[in-house]
Amino acid sequence: MRRHVMLLSLLVLTAAACLGCGGGADAEAVKTYADNTLPPLRESLNAALERYDNVSGGNFVDEATTYETVRDMILPGLKELVLQAEAVHPATADVTRVHDSFLAAVRRYVSAFQLFLLSLDQQNMANTAVALEELEEAHILRRTFEQRFEDVCGEYGIVLGAPAPAR
């Protein structure tokens, strides 16, 4: 009996030590992604969406200003962000899944803004509505990414700083 108690205690201590290590190389990959890879990507996405906020909704000035901002600043920035994100090769399957969800959101933003420009070119309100729906879907994909990222960090015991604003 005493031997079983000692063996059980040893197993509990070993399990606690393994939980404390956070998964070793996998945890380090998540931490590297969180600390080094993701921040500049998030910053670029936030900058593009901030530019859109500055010419839409309550900040709308006129159609030409919005069109030019999307065409000259937002879309080029998002397309560059896609290239930067595609150049990332995560070290683990967990980070790959998270990163792929980020990339899916950015690609959806690109698609939405391209459709938005097309709808303005054609003066097609139906396409504008579709573009706005696609923009909302991009926001949903971004929130999904943020949740997956938080979940993976939690699994590895990685504490995140202030979360990025999710639309």
Chimera marker file (.cmm) of the C-alpha trace (Angstrom):
<marker_set name="trace">
<marker id="1" x="0.000" y="0.000" z="0.000" r="1" g="1" b="0" radius="0.5"/>
<marker id="2" x="2.737" y="2.420" z="0.972" r="1" g="1" b="0" radius="0.5"/>
<marker id="3" x="4.538" y="1.637" z="-2.251" r="1" g="1" b="0" radius="0.5"/>
<marker id="4" x="1.382" y="2.463" z="-4.239" r="1" g="1" b="0" radius="0.5"/>
<marker id="5" x="1.004" y="5.787" z="-2.432" r="1" g="1" b="0" radius="0.5"/>
<marker id="6" x="4.637" y="6.659" z="-3.187" r="1" g="1" b="0" radius="0.5"/>
<marker id="7" x="4.227" y="5.627" z="-6.821" r="1" g="1" b="0" radius="0.5"/>
<marker id="8" x="1.019" y="7.645" z="-7.131" r="1" g="1" b="0" radius="0.5"/>
<marker id="9" x="2.721" y="10.659" z="-5.539" r="1" g="1" b="0" radius="0.5"/>
<marker id="10" x="5.606" y="10.341" z="-7.982" r="1" g="1" b="0" radius="0.5"/>
<marker id="11" x="3.178" y="10.205" z="-10.911" r="1" g="1" b="0" radius="0.5"/>
<marker id="12" x="1.317" y="13.283" z="-9.667" r="1" g="1" b="0" radius="0.5"/>
<marker id="13" x="4.574" y="15.213" z="-9.273" r="1" g="1" b="0" radius="0.5"/>
<marker id="14" x="5.748" y="14.140" z="-12.715" r="1" g="1" b="0" radius="0.5"/>
<marker id="15" x="2.440" y="15.201" z="-14.276" r="1" g="1" b="0" radius="0.5"/>
<marker id="16" x="2.606" y="18.558" z="-12.494" r="1" g="1" b="0" radius="0.5"/>
<marker id="17" x="6.146" y="19.087" z="-13.727" r="1" g="1" b="0" radius="0.5"/>
<marker id="18" x="5.113" y="18.289" z="-17.303" r="1" g="1" b="0" radius="0.5"/>
<marker id="19" x="2.205" y="20.722" z="-17.093" r="1" g="1" b="0" radius="0.5"/>
<marker id="20" x="4.564" y="23.369" z="-15.817" r="1" g="1" b="0" radius="0.5"/>
<marker id="21" x="6.920" y="22.913" z="-18.745" r="1" g="1" b="0" radius="0.5"/>
<marker id="22" x="4.123" y="23.983" z="-21.128" r="1" g="1" b="0" radius="0.5"/>
<marker id="23" x="4.920" y="21.498" z="-23.872" r="1" g="1" b="0" radius="0.5"/>
<marker id="24" x="8.584" y="22.321" z="-24.466" r="1" g="1" b="0" radius="0.5"/>
<marker id="25" x="9.281" y="23.019" z="-28.120" r="1" g="1" b="0" radius="0.5"/>
<marker id="26" x="5.586" y="23.398" z="-28.960" r="1" g="1" b="0" radius="0.5"/>
<marker id="27" x="5.144" y="25.985" z="-26.218" r="1" g="1" b="0" radius="0.5"/>
<marker id="28" x="8.229" y="27.808" z="-27.445" r="1" g="1" b="0" radius="0.5"/>
<marker id="29" x="6.803" y="27.861" z="-30.989" r="1" g="1" b="0" radius="0.5"/>
<marker id="30" x="3.540" y="29.349" z="-29.725" r="1" g="1" b="0" radius="0.5"/>
<marker id="31" x="5.428" y="31.912" z="-27.651" r="1" g="1" b="0" radius="0.5"/>
<marker id="32" x="7.631" y="32.880" z="-30.605" r="1" g="1" b="0" radius="0.5"/>
<marker id="33" x="4.549" y="33.293" z="-32.781" r="1" g="1" b="0" radius="0.5"/>
<marker id="34" x="2.810" y="35.352" z="-30.095" r="1" g="1" b="0" radius="0.5"/>
<marker id="35" x="5.793" y="37.558" z="-29.296" r="1" g="1" b="0" radius="0.5"/>
<marker id="36" x="7.590" y="37.941" z="-32.618" r="1" g="1" b="0" radius="0.5"/>
<marker id="37" x="5.605" y="36.813" z="-35.647" r="1" g="1" b="0" radius="0.5"/>
<marker id="38" x="2.072" y="37.966" z="-34.942" r="1" g="1" b="0" radius="0.5"/>
<marker id="39" x="2.528" y="41.547" z="-33.646" r="1" g="1" b="0" radius="0.5"/>
<marker id="40" x="3.681" y="43.134" z="-36.932" r="1" g="1" b="0" radius="0.5"/>
<marker id="41" x="1.005" y="41.212" z="-38.852" r="1" g="1" b="0" radius="0.5"/>
<marker id="42" x="-1.699" y="42.374" z="-36.461" r="1" g="1" b="0" radius="0.5"/>
<marker id="43" x="-0.356" y="45.913" z="-36.645" r="1" g="1" b="0" radius="0.5"/>
<marker id="44" x="-0.662" y="45.913" z="-40.444" r="1" g="1" b="0" radius="0.5"/>
<marker id="45" x="-4.202" y="44.554" z="-40.312" r="1" g="1" b="0" radius="0.5"/>
<marker id="46" x="-5.221" y="47.055" z="-37.647" r="1" g="1" b="0" radius="0.5"/>
<marker id="47" x="-3.740" y="49.919" z="-39.709" r="1" g="1" b="0" radius="0.5"/>
<marker id="48" x="-5.722" y="48.891" z="-42.800" r="1" g="1" b="0" radius="0.5"/>
<marker id="49" x="-8.968" y="48.574" z="-40.867" r="1" g="1" b="0" radius="0.5"/>
<marker id="50" x="-8.355" y="51.864" z="-39.100" r="1" g="1" b="0" radius="0.5"/>
<marker id="51" x="-7.942" y="53.555" z="-42.479" r="1" g="1" b="0" radius="0.5"/>
<marker id="52" x="-11.294" y="52.143" z="-43.534" r="1" g="1" b="0" radius="0.5"/>
<marker id="53" x="-12.918" y="53.326" z="-40.306" r="1" g="1" b="0" radius="0.5"/>
<marker id="54" x="-11.568" y="56.806" z="-41.041" r="1" g="1" b="0" radius="0.5"/>
<marker id="55" x="-13.529" y="57.011" z="-44.312" r="1" g="1" b="0" radius="0.5"/>
<marker id="56" x="-16.653" y="55.009" z="-43.540" r="1" g="1" b="0" radius="0.5"/>
<marker id="57" x="-19.592" y="55.035" z="-41.181" r="1" g="1" b="0" radius="0.5"/>
<marker id="58" x="-19.686" y="58.203" z="-39.110" r="1" g="1" b="0" radius="0.5"/>
<marker id="59" x="-16.431" y="59.349" z="-40.742" r="1" g="1" b="0" radius="0.5"/>
<marker id="60" x="-17.754" y="59.094" z="-44.305" r="1" g="1" b="0" radius="0.5"/>
<marker id="61" x="-16.833" y="62.188" z="-46.316" r="1" g="1" b="0" radius="0.5"/>
<marker id="62" x="-17.720" y="61.225" z="-49.854" r="1" g="1" b="0" radius="0.5"/>
<marker id="63" x="-17.611" y="58.242" z="-52.174" r="1" g="1" b="0" radius="0.5"/>
<marker id="64" x="-14.463" y="59.427" z="-53.972" r="1" g="1" b="0" radius="0.5"/>
<marker id="65" x="-12.462" y="59.704" z="-50.737" r="1" g="1" b="0" radius="0.5"/>
<marker id="66" x="-13.548" y="56.250" z="-49.618" r="1" g="1" b="0" radius="0.5"/>
<marker id="67" x="-12.820" y="54.769" z="-53.049" r="1" g="1" b="0" radius="0.5"/>
<marker id="68" x="-9.347" y="56.309" z="-53.246" r="1" g="1" b="0" radius="0.5"/>
<marker id="69" x="-8.470" y="55.257" z="-49.702" r="1" g="1" b="0" radius="0.5"/>
<marker id="70" x="-9.523" y="51.671" z="-50.336" r="1" g="1" b="0" radius="0.5"/>
<marker id="71" x="-7.814" y="51.559" z="-53.752" r="1" g="1" b="0" radius="0.5"/>
<marker id="72" x="-4.586" y="53.368" z="-52.857" r="1" g="1" b="0" radius="0.5"/>
<marker id="73" x="-3.991" y="52.477" z="-49.237" r="1" g="1" b="0" radius="0.5"/>
<marker id="74" x="-6.128" y="49.695" z="-47.832" r="1" g="1" b="0" radius="0.5"/>
<marker id="75" x="-5.980" y="47.098" z="-50.611" r="1" g="1" b="0" radius="0.5"/>
<marker id="76" x="-2.249" y="47.464" z="-51.282" r="1" g="1" b="0" radius="0.5"/>
<marker id="77" x="-1.567" y="47.173" z="-47.555" r="1" g="1" b="0" radius="0.5"/>
<marker id="78" x="-3.745" y="44.085" z="-47.207" r="1" g="1" b="0" radius="0.5"/>
<marker id="79" x="-2.241" y="42.437" z="-50.294" r="1" g="1" b="0" radius="0.5"/>
<marker id="80" x="1.226" y="43.016" z="-48.863" r="1" g="1" b="0" radius="0.5"/>
<marker id="81" x="0.005" y="41.573" z="-45.566" r="1" g="1" b="0" radius="0.5"/>
<marker id="82" x="-1.159" y="38.418" z="-47.373" r="1" g="1" b="0" radius="0.5"/>
<marker id="83" x="2.332" y="38.025" z="-48.846" r="1" g="1" b="0" radius="0.5"/>
<marker id="84" x="3.957" y="38.551" z="-45.451" r="1" g="1" b="0" radius="0.5"/>
<marker id="85" x="1.591" y="36.094" z="-43.782" r="1" g="1" b="0" radius="0.5"/>
<marker id="86" x="2.108" y="33.515" z="-46.538" r="1" g="1" b="0" radius="0.5"/>
<marker id="87" x="5.870" y="33.752" z="-45.936" r="1" g="1" b="0" radius="0.5"/>
<marker id="88" x="5.392" y="32.579" z="-42.333" r="1" g="1" b="0" radius="0.5"/>
<marker id="89" x="6.022" y="28.877" z="-41.856" r="1" g="1" b="0" radius="0.5"/>
<marker id="90" x="4.877" y="27.923" z="-38.357" r="1" g="1" b="0" radius="0.5"/>
<marker id="91" x="6.888" y="25.323" z="-36.495" r="1" g="1" b="0" radius="0.5"/>
<marker id="92" x="3.976" y="23.277" z="-35.151" r="1" g="1" b="0" radius="0.5"/>
<marker id="93" x="0.560" y="22.046" z="-36.217" r="1" g="1" b="0" radius="0.5"/>
<marker id="94" x="-1.162" y="24.133" z="-33.522" r="1" g="1" b="0" radius="0.5"/>
<marker id="95" x="0.509" y="27.346" z="-34.667" r="1" g="1" b="0" radius="0.5"/>
<marker id="96" x="-0.172" y="26.443" z="-38.296" r="1" g="1" b="0" radius="0.5"/>
<marker id="97" x="-3.903" y="26.082" z="-37.592" r="1" g="1" b="0" radius="0.5"/>
<marker id="98" x="-3.962" y="29.429" z="-35.798" r="1" g="1" b="0" radius="0.5"/>
<marker id="99" x="-1.940" y="31.156" z="-38.488" r="1" g="1" b="0" radius="0.5"/>
<marker id="100" x="-4.095" y="29.696" z="-41.257" r="1" g="1" b="0" radius="0.5"/>
<marker id="101" x="-7.163" y="31.212" z="-39.596" r="1" g="1" b="0" radius="0.5"/>
<marker id="102" x="-5.412" y="34.613" z="-39.523" r="1" g="1" b="0" radius="0.5"/>
<marker id="103" x="-4.555" y="34.268" z="-43.201" r="1" g="1" b="0" radius="0.5"/>
<marker id="104" x="-8.144" y="33.298" z="-44.038" r="1" g="1" b="0" radius="0.5"/>
<marker id="105" x="-9.407" y="36.462" z="-42.351" r="1" g="1" b="0" radius="0.5"/>
<marker id="106" x="-6.936" y="38.690" z="-44.197" r="1" g="1" b="0" radius="0.5"/>
<marker id="107" x="-7.784" y="37.075" z="-47.524" r="1" g="1" b="0" radius="0.5"/>
<marker id="108" x="-11.479" y="37.640" z="-46.859" r="1" g="1" b="0" radius="0.5"/>
<marker id="109" x="-10.771" y="41.318" z="-46.142" r="1" g="1" b="0" radius="0.5"/>
<marker id="110" x="-8.954" y="41.570" z="-49.486" r="1" g="1" b="0" radius="0.5"/>
<marker id="111" x="-11.870" y="39.948" z="-51.280" r="1" g="1" b="0" radius="0.5"/>
<marker id="112" x="-14.412" y="42.206" z="-49.554" r="1" g="1" b="0" radius="0.5"/>
<marker id="113" x="-12.530" y="45.388" z="-50.389" r="1" g="1" b="0" radius="0.5"/>
<marker id="114" x="-11.985" y="44.300" z="-54.002" r="1" g="1" b="0" radius="0.5"/>
<marker id="115" x="-15.706" y="43.671" z="-54.368" r="1" g="1" b="0" radius="0.5"/>
<marker id="116" x="-16.389" y="46.997" z="-52.684" r="1" g="1" b="0" radius="0.5"/>
<marker id="117" x="-14.260" y="48.817" z="-55.277" r="1" g="1" b="0" radius="0.5"/>
<marker id="118" x="-15.946" y="46.931" z="-58.092" r="1" g="1" b="0" radius="0.5"/>
<marker id="119" x="-19.376" y="47.849" z="-56.754" r="1" g="1" b="0" radius="0.5"/>
<marker id="120" x="-18.397" y="51.521" z="-56.642" r="1" g="1" b="0" radius="0.5"/>
<marker id="121" x="-16.946" y="51.337" z="-60.168" r="1" g="1" b="0" radius="0.5"/>
<marker id="122" x="-20.169" y="49.836" z="-61.443" r="1" g="1" b="0" radius="0.5"/>
<marker id="123" x="-22.432" y="51.867" z="-59.156" r="1" g="1" b="0" radius="0.5"/>
<marker id="124" x="-24.026" y="48.546" z="-58.209" r="1" g="1" b="0" radius="0.5"/>
<marker id="125" x="-25.697" y="48.746" z="-54.809" r="1" g="1" b="0" radius="0.5"/>
<marker id="126" x="-26.388" y="44.995" z="-54.763" r="1" g="1" b="0" radius="0.5"/>
<marker id="127" x="-22.652" y="44.312" z="-55.006" r="1" g="1" b="0" radius="0.5"/>
<marker id="128" x="-22.031" y="46.914" z="-52.315" r="1" g="1" b="0" radius="0.5"/>
<marker id="129" x="-24.346" y="44.997" z="-50.008" r="1" g="1" b="0" radius="0.5"/>
<marker id="130" x="-22.521" y="41.754" z="-50.820" r="1" g="1" b="0" radius="0.5"/>
<marker id="131" x="-19.175" y="43.455" z="-50.187" r="1" g="1" b="0" radius="0.5"/>
<marker id="132" x="-20.373" y="44.672" z="-46.801" r="1" g="1" b="0" radius="0.5"/>
<marker id="133" x="-21.583" y="41.151" z="-45.950" r="1" g="1" b="0" radius="0.5"/>
<marker id="134" x="-18.181" y="39.814" z="-46.943" r="1" g="1" b="0" radius="0.5"/>
<marker id="135" x="-16.539" y="42.450" z="-44.775" r="1" g="1" b="0" radius="0.5"/>
<marker id="136" x="-18.656" y="41.257" z="-41.848" r="1" g="1" b="0" radius="0.5"/>
<marker id="137" x="-17.599" y="37.666" z="-42.601" r="1" g="1" b="0" radius="0.5"/>
<marker id="138" x="-13.973" y="38.833" z="-42.501" r="1" g="1" b="0" radius="0.5"/>
<marker id="139" x="-14.610" y="40.347" z="-39.071" r="1" g="1" b="0" radius="0.5"/>
<marker id="140" x="-16.078" y="37.023" z="-37.932" r="1" g="1" b="0" radius="0.5"/>
<marker id="141" x="-13.050" y="35.144" z="-39.265" r="1" g="1" b="0" radius="0.5"/>
<marker id="142" x="-10.803" y="37.548" z="-37.395" r="1" g="1" b="0" radius="0.5"/>
<marker id="143" x="-12.687" y="36.965" z="-34.143" r="1" g="1" b="0" radius="0.5"/>
<marker id="144" x="-12.422" y="33.217" z="-34.771" r="1" g="1" b="0" radius="0.5"/>
<marker id="145" x="-8.672" y="33.597" z="-35.231" r="1" g="1" b="0" radius="0.5"/>
<marker id="146" x="-8.390" y="35.614" z="-32.012" r="1" g="1" b="0" radius="0.5"/>
<marker id="147" x="-10.299" y="32.940" z="-30.085" r="1" g="1" b="0" radius="0.5"/>
<marker id="148" x="-8.190" y="30.106" z="-31.532" r="1" g="1" b="0" radius="0.5"/>
<marker id="149" x="-5.044" y="32.022" z="-30.720" r="1" g="1" b="0" radius="0.5"/>
<marker id="150" x="-6.142" y="32.603" z="-27.121" r="1" g="1" b="0" radius="0.5"/>
<marker id="151" x="-7.116" y="28.933" z="-26.794" r="1" g="1" b="0" radius="0.5"/>
<marker id="152" x="-3.755" y="27.677" z="-28.063" r="1" g="1" b="0" radius="0.5"/>
<marker id="153" x="-1.881" y="30.090" z="-25.814" r="1" g="1" b="0" radius="0.5"/>
<marker id="154" x="-3.977" y="28.895" z="-22.888" r="1" g="1" b="0" radius="0.5"/>
<marker id="155" x="-3.212" y="25.266" z="-23.690" r="1" g="1" b="0" radius="0.5"/>
<marker id="156" x="0.506" y="26.019" z="-23.418" r="1" g="1" b="0" radius="0.5"/>
<marker id="157" x="0.243" y="28.321" z="-20.419" r="1" g="1" b="0" radius="0.5"/>
<marker id="158" x="1.281" y="31.402" z="-22.371" r="1" g="1" b="0" radius="0.5"/>
<marker id="159" x="-0.067" y="34.600" z="-20.884" r="1" g="1" b="0" radius="0.5"/>
<marker id="160" x="-0.974" y="37.229" z="-23.428" r="1" g="1" b="0" radius="0.5"/>
<marker id="161" x="-0.828" y="40.971" z="-23.004" r="1" g="1" b="0" radius="0.5"/>
<marker id="162" x="-3.750" y="43.194" z="-23.865" r="1" g="1" b="0" radius="0.5"/>
<marker id="163" x="-5.794" y="41.599" z="-26.661" r="1" g="1" b="0" radius="0.5"/>
<marker id="164" x="-5.993" y="43.238" z="-30.038" r="1" g="1" b="0" radius="0.5"/>
<marker id="165" x="-9.348" y="44.819" z="-30.755" r="1" g="1" b="0" radius="0.5"/>
<marker id="166" x="-11.556" y="42.352" z="-32.582" r="1" g="1" b="0" radius="0.5"/>
<marker id="167" x="-14.194" y="43.839" z="-34.820" r="1" g="1" b="0" radius="0.5"/>
<link id1="1" id2="2" r="1" g="1" b="0" radius="0.2"/>
<link id1="2" id2="3" r="1" g="1" b="0" radius="0.2"/>
<link id1="3" id2="4" r="1" g="1" b="0" radius="0.2"/>
<link id1="4" id2="5" r="1" g="1" b="0" radius="0.2"/>
<link id1="5" id2="6" r="1" g="1" b="0" radius="0.2"/>
<link id1="6" id2="7" r="1" g="1" b="0" radius="0.2"/>
<link id1="7" id2="8" r="1" g="1" b="0" radius="0.2"/>
<link id1="8" id2="9" r="1" g="1" b="0" radius="0.2"/>
<link id1="9" id2="10" r="1" g="1" b="0" radius="0.2"/>
<link id1="10" id2="11" r="1" g="1" b="0" radius="0.2"/>
<link id1="11" id2="12" r="1" g="1" b="0" radius="0.2"/>
<link id1="12" id2="13" r="1" g="1" b="0" radius="0.2"/>
<link id1="13" id2="14" r="1" g="1" b="0" radius="0.2"/>
<link id1="14" id2="15" r="1" g="1" b="0" radius="0.2"/>
<link id1="15" id2="16" r="1" g="1" b="0" radius="0.2"/>
<link id1="16" id2="17" r="1" g="1" b="0" radius="0.2"/>
<link id1="17" id2="18" r="1" g="1" b="0" radius="0.2"/>
<link id1="18" id2="19" r="1" g="1" b="0" radius="0.2"/>
<link id1="19" id2="20" r="1" g="1" b="0" radius="0.2"/>
<link id1="20" id2="21" r="1" g="1" b="0" radius="0.2"/>
<link id1="21" id2="22" r="1" g="1" b="0" radius="0.2"/>
<link id1="22" id2="23" r="1" g="1" b="0" radius="0.2"/>
<link id1="23" id2="24" r="1" g="1" b="0" radius="0.2"/>
<link id1="24" id2="25" r="1" g="1" b="0" radius="0.2"/>
<link id1="25" id2="26" r="1" g="1" b="0" radius="0.2"/>
<link id1="26" id2="27" r="1" g="1" b="0" radius="0.2"/>
<link id1="27" id2="28" r="1" g="1" b="0" radius="0.2"/>
<link id1="28" id2="29" r="1" g="1" b="0" radius="0.2"/>
<link id1="29" id2="30" r="1" g="1" b="0" radius="0.2"/>
<link id1="30" id2="31" r="1" g="1" b="0" radius="0.2"/>
<link id1="31" id2="32" r="1" g="1" b="0" radius="0.2"/>
<link id1="32" id2="33" r="1" g="1" b="0" radius="0.2"/>
<link id1="33" id2="34" r="1" g="1" b="0" radius="0.2"/>
<link id1="34" id2="35" r="1" g="1" b="0" radius="0.2"/>
<link id1="35" id2="36" r="1" g="1" b="0" radius="0.2"/>
<link id1="36" id2="37" r="1" g="1" b="0" radius="0.2"/>
<link id1="37" id2="38" r="1" g="1" b="0" radius="0.2"/>
<link id1="38" id2="39" r="1" g="1" b="0" radius="0.2"/>
<link id1="39" id2="40" r="1" g="1" b="0" radius="0.2"/>
<link id1="40" id2="41" r="1" g="1" b="0" radius="0.2"/>
<link id1="41" id2="42" r="1" g="1" b="0" radius="0.2"/>
<link id1="42" id2="43" r="1" g="1" b="0" radius="0.2"/>
<link id1="43" id2="44" r="1" g="1" b="0" radius="0.2"/>
<link id1="44" id2="45" r="1" g="1" b="0" radius="0.2"/>
<link id1="45" id2="46" r="1" g="1" b="0" radius="0.2"/>
<link id1="46" id2="47" r="1" g="1" b="0" radius="0.2"/>
<link id1="47" id2="48" r="1" g="1" b="0" radius="0.2"/>
<link id1="48" id2="49" r="1" g="1" b="0" radius="0.2"/>
<link id1="49" id2="50" r="1" g="1" b="0" radius="0.2"/>
<link id1="50" id2="51" r="1" g="1" b="0" radius="0.2"/>
<link id1="51" id2="52" r="1" g="1" b="0" radius="0.2"/>
<link id1="52" id2="53" r="1" g="1" b="0" radius="0.2"/>
<link id1="53" id2="54" r="1" g="1" b="0" radius="0.2"/>
<link id1="54" id2="55" r="1" g="1" b="0" radius="0.2"/>
<link id1="55" id2="56" r="1" g="1" b="0" radius="0.2"/>
<link id1="56" id2="57" r="1" g="1" b="0" radius="0.2"/>
<link id1="57" id2="58" r="1" g="1" b="0" radius="0.2"/>
<link id1="58" id2="59" r="1" g="1" b="0" radius="0.2"/>
<link id1="59" id2="60" r="1" g="1" b="0" radius="0.2"/>
<link id1="60" id2="61" r="1" g="1" b="0" radius="0.2"/>
<link id1="61" id2="62" r="1" g="1" b="0" radius="0.2"/>
<link id1="62" id2="63" r="1" g="1" b="0" radius="0.2"/>
<link id1="63" id2="64" r="1" g="1" b="0" radius="0.2"/>
<link id1="64" id2="65" r="1" g="1" b="0" radius="0.2"/>
<link id1="65" id2="66" r="1" g="1" b="0" radius="0.2"/>
<link id1="66" id2="67" r="1" g="1" b="0" radius="0.2"/>
<link id1="67" id2="68" r="1" g="1" b="0" radius="0.2"/>
<link id1="68" id2="69" r="1" g="1" b="0" radius="0.2"/>
<link id1="69" id2="70" r="1" g="1" b="0" radius="0.2"/>
<link id1="70" id2="71" r="1" g="1" b="0" radius="0.2"/>
<link id1="71" id2="72" r="1" g="1" b="0" radius="0.2"/>
<link id1="72" id2="73" r="1" g="1" b="0" radius="0.2"/>
<link id1="73" id2="74" r="1" g="1" b="0" radius="0.2"/>
<link id1="74" id2="75" r="1" g="1" b="0" radius="0.2"/>
<link id1="75" id2="76" r="1" g="1" b="0" radius="0.2"/>
<link id1="76" id2="77" r="1" g="1" b="0" radius="0.2"/>
<link id1="77" id2="78" r="1" g="1" b="0" radius="0.2"/>
<link id1="78" id2="79" r="1" g="1" b="0" radius="0.2"/>
<link id1="79" id2="80" r="1" g="1" b="0" radius="0.2"/>
<link id1="80" id2="81" r="1" g="1" b="0" radius="0.2"/>
<link id1="81" id2="82" r="1" g="1" b="0" radius="0.2"/>
<link id1="82" id2="83" r="1" g="1" b="0" radius="0.2"/>
<link id1="83" id2="84" r="1" g="1" b="0" radius="0.2"/>
<link id1="84" id2="85" r="1" g="1" b="0" radius="0.2"/>
<link id1="85" id2="86" r="1" g="1" b="0" radius="0.2"/>
<link id1="86" id2="87" r="1" g="1" b="0" radius="0.2"/>
<link id1="87" id2="88" r="1" g="1" b="0" radius="0.2"/>
<link id1="88" id2="89" r="1" g="1" b="0" radius="0.2"/>
<link id1="89" id2="90" r="1" g="1" b="0" radius="0.2"/>
<link id1="90" id2="91" r="1" g="1" b="0" radius="0.2"/>
<link id1="91" id2="92" r="1" g="1" b="0" radius="0.2"/>
<link id1="92" id2="93" r="1" g="1" b="0" radius="0.2"/>
<link id1="93" id2="94" r="1" g="1" b="0" radius="0.2"/>
<link id1="94" id2="95" r="1" g="1" b="0" radius="0.2"/>
<link id1="95" id2="96" r="1" g="1" b="0" radius="0.2"/>
<link id1="96" id2="97" r="1" g="1" b="0" radius="0.2"/>
<link id1="97" id2="98" r="1" g="1" b="0" radius="0.2"/>
<link id1="98" id2="99" r="1" g="1" b="0" radius="0.2"/>
<link id1="99" id2="100" r="1" g="1" b="0" radius="0.2"/>
<link id1="100" id2="101" r="1" g="1" b="0" radius="0.2"/>
<link id1="101" id2="102" r="1" g="1" b="0" radius="0.2"/>
<link id1="102" id2="103" r="1" g="1" b="0" radius="0.2"/>
<link id1="103" id2="104" r="1" g="1" b="0" radius="0.2"/>
<link id1="104" id2="105" r="1" g="1" b="0" radius="0.2"/>
<link id1="105" id2="106" r="1" g="1" b="0" radius="0.2"/>
<link id1="106" id2="107" r="1" g="1" b="0" radius="0.2"/>
<link id1="107" id2="108" r="1" g="1" b="0" radius="0.2"/>
<link id1="108" id2="109" r="1" g="1" b="0" radius="0.2"/>
<link id1="109" id2="110" r="1" g="1" b="0" radius="0.2"/>
<link id1="110" id2="111" r="1" g="1" b="0" radius="0.2"/>
<link id1="111" id2="112" r="1" g="1" b="0" radius="0.2"/>
<link id1="112" id2="113" r="1" g="1" b="0" radius="0.2"/>
<link id1="113" id2="114" r="1" g="1" b="0" radius="0.2"/>
<link id1="114" id2="115" r="1" g="1" b="0" radius="0.2"/>
<link id1="115" id2="116" r="1" g="1" b="0" radius="0.2"/>
<link id1="116" id2="117" r="1" g="1" b="0" radius="0.2"/>
<link id1="117" id2="118" r="1" g="1" b="0" radius="0.2"/>
<link id1="118" id2="119" r="1" g="1" b="0" radius="0.2"/>
<link id1="119" id2="120" r="1" g="1" b="0" radius="0.2"/>
<link id1="120" id2="121" r="1" g="1" b="0" radius="0.2"/>
<link id1="121" id2="122" r="1" g="1" b="0" radius="0.2"/>
<link id1="122" id2="123" r="1" g="1" b="0" radius="0.2"/>
<link id1="123" id2="124" r="1" g="1" b="0" radius="0.2"/>
<link id1="124" id2="125" r="1" g="1" b="0" radius="0.2"/>
<link id1="125" id2="126" r="1" g="1" b="0" radius="0.2"/>
<link id1="126" id2="127" r="1" g="1" b="0" radius="0.2"/>
<link id1="127" id2="128" r="1" g="1" b="0" radius="0.2"/>
<link id1="128" id2="129" r="1" g="1" b="0" radius="0.2"/>
<link id1="129" id2="130" r="1" g="1" b="0" radius="0.2"/>
<link id1="130" id2="131" r="1" g="1" b="0" radius="0.2"/>
<link id1="131" id2="132" r="1" g="1" b="0" radius="0.2"/>
<link id1="132" id2="133" r="1" g="1" b="0" radius="0.2"/>
<link id1="133" id2="134" r="1" g="1" b="0" radius="0.2"/>
<link id1="134" id2="135" r="1" g="1" b="0" radius="0.2"/>
<link id1="135" id2="136" r="1" g="1" b="0" radius="0.2"/>
<link id1="136" id2="137" r="1" g="1" b="0" radius="0.2"/>
<link id1="137" id2="138" r="1" g="1" b="0" radius="0.2"/>
<link id1="138" id2="139" r="1" g="1" b="0" radius="0.2"/>
<link id1="139" id2="140" r="1" g="1" b="0" radius="0.2"/>
<link id1="140" id2="141" r="1" g="1" b="0" radius="0.2"/>
<link id1="141" id2="142" r="1" g="1" b="0" radius="0.2"/>
<link id1="142" id2="143" r="1" g="1" b="0" radius="0.2"/>
<link id1="143" id2="144" r="1" g="1" b="0" radius="0.2"/>
<link id1="144" id2="145" r="1" g="1" b="0" radius="0.2"/>
<link id1="145" id2="146" r="1" g="1" b="0" radius="0.2"/>
<link id1="146" id2="147" r="1" g="1" b="0" radius="0.2"/>
<link id1="147" id2="148" r="1" g="1" b="0" radius="0.2"/>
<link id1="148" id2="149" r="1" g="1" b="0" radius="0.2"/>
<link id1="149" id2="150" r="1" g="1" b="0" radius="0.2"/>
<link id1="150" id2="151" r="1" g="1" b="0" radius="0.2"/>
<link id1="151" id2="152" r="1" g="1" b="0" radius="0.2"/>
<link id1="152" id2="153" r="1" g="1" b="0" radius="0.2"/>
<link id1="153" id2="154" r="1" g="1" b="0" radius="0.2"/>
<link id1="154" id2="155" r="1" g="1" b="0" radius="0.2"/>
<link id1="155" id2="156" r="1" g="1" b="0" radius="0.2"/>
<link id1="156" id2="157" r="1" g="1" b="0" radius="0.2"/>
<link id1="157" id2="158" r="1" g="1" b="0" radius="0.2"/>
<link id1="158" id2="159" r="1" g="1" b="0" radius="0.2"/>
<link id1="159" id2="160" r="1" g="1" b="0" radius="0.2"/>
<link id1="160" id2="161" r="1" g="1" b="0" radius="0.2"/>
<link id1="161" id2="162" r="1" g="1" b="0" radius="0.2"/>
<link id1="162" id2="163" r="1" g="1" b="0" radius="0.2"/>
<link id1="163" id2="164" r="1" g="1" b="0" radius="0.2"/>
<link id1="164" id2="165" r="1" g="1" b="0" radius="0.2"/>
<link id1="165" id2="166" r="1" g="1" b="0" radius="0.2"/>
<link id1="166" id2="167" r="1" g="1" b="0" radius="0.2"/>
</marker_set>
